[in-house]
Amino acid sequence: MGTFTLSQVVVTRSNEEELLSIARTLEEYSTHPTAKAVVAYFKDKGISTLLSDKFRNIVSKV
C-alpha cells in the first residue's frame, strides 16, 4: 500500500493589493492568450507589477 497525503492550499497574505500585484506579475510573463486580457484588466485598474528576474515560462509540447 502507498501513502495517501492530503494537503490544502491556503492564502496567508491578507493584503489584496499585494496579491493582485503578484497575479499581474505572473500574467505579465505568461504567453497564454488569456493572460493578455488579464494584464489589460490589471493595467486599467492601476495594479502595479513586481520586478522579477527569476521567472521561467515552460511551454507545453502537447
Beta strands, then each sheet from edge to edge (+ up, - down):
end
